[in-house]
Amino acid sequence: AMEKTYVSMFLLLVAISCALAKDVGKKETTAKPKLPQTLSRAAGGTRTHEEALFRSKHSNKPLMIIHHLDDCPHSQALKKVFAEHKEIQKLAENFILLNLVYETTDKNLSPDGQYVPRILFIDPSLTVRADITGRYSNRLYAYEPSDISLLYSNMQKALKLLKTEL
């Protein structure tokens, strides 16, 4: 009877160990933090919000923050149109660009909600330009692929405002 108890305890320990080992393995693969990625191919692309703010302030270039998600069809559609628009690509060289594929905790970067895609312009004094918005009153910083000409003119506006305020 004593031997049966030891065997049962041994088997129970083995079963618990196996279960715990599987859990540990799972945690290690899912717990790795996803590093923020930058999808910008433009010369001004930065990797973090802090780096972008620093570079904007010290280079005296406006910052353009593009919030999007990899699995969002609207974000992907806007990204494609943005990348193919030659004038925008040329104009983008005058900006510090930051592509955020994760939601930020900075409330200044989601002044009217956390939706994607949204594009904010920030001047080198680190002020979000609430006067440079898209065409929607309920999502001020939203842009769709059909809004690409508005986005282009807003980029021009951000640069003009910067020149007049210097």
Buried (B, 14 or more C-beta within 10 A) or exposed (E): EEEEEEEEEEEEEEEEEEEEEEEEEEEEEEEEEEEBEBBBEBEBBBBEBEEBBBBBBEEEBBBBBBBBBEEBEBBBBBBEBBEEBEEBBEBBEBBBBBBBBEEBEEEEBBEBEEBBBBBBBBBBEEEBBEEBBBEBEEBBBBBBBEBBEBBBEBBEBBBEBBEEEE
